[in-house]
Amino acid sequence: MYSLILFSSFFLVNSFISVSGSSSSHSCHLRELDLCAATLLVFTQNPSGIATTGQEMNKQCGYLREADGCLRNFTRRCATPLQRELIGFITEGGVKLLNEYCSPGTQLRQSYLKHAPCLNQAQRYQRMCVRDLQSALEVVSSVEWDRRIPAGCCAYRRFQSCAVSLVEAKCGKEAVEFINILLRMALSRLPDIICVGYGPSTPECRTILPPLGTTPKGARSNSVLSRLFSAYTGL
């Protein structure tokens, strides 16, 4: 579920840069964020599932820190001073959460390991959620800039709803509350503010997103992230 938090951070950064003006360098392109996010696919699609031991967490933290470093590099090179200030505000909680997640002995890490075995089992049933997310990401990357926030919000909300429902069914409400705590720590109320009114079942989201169960174009997609997604998921 940490992947959901980091994907959310990439979406929020992408959205702020998209709506607040062009980047500070002609060599920069928002597709670079897709490539940064692709690092997370190694983390989210690990054949052994999510980490259930401290040793496995340390290994996966390498991918998480690589993705975080990629995002920081893009921000440093490509964002305007105002954008950097906004992005710093957005990602501050995520950086703190990453440090706690990847530091032995923290309370958060102990709580995570308590829920990890069941969350790992639940993740094995998330293929449908991931398939719908990939189809949605293809839409997000193809719409006009002024539609990216609605499309991204709809994609985020639909994946969140699918994943959380699955976790609750398999692991109970306590595990869901733990996930919600992680989300609030990392993102505060920003998704609720930016994505207010974009529930997955709203008429606008049903219009923007492909129907549930739609087969992603994958390797044939114009979305860099979706093509890289396919390399790890086989979709």
PyMOL commands that set and color helices and strands:
alter all, ss='L'
color gray80, all
select helices_A, chain A and resi 2-19+31-44+54-78+81-101+107-123+127-140+145-171+173-187+190-194+203-208+218-220+224-233
alter helices_A, ss='H'
color red, helices_A
deselect
rebuild
show_as cartoon
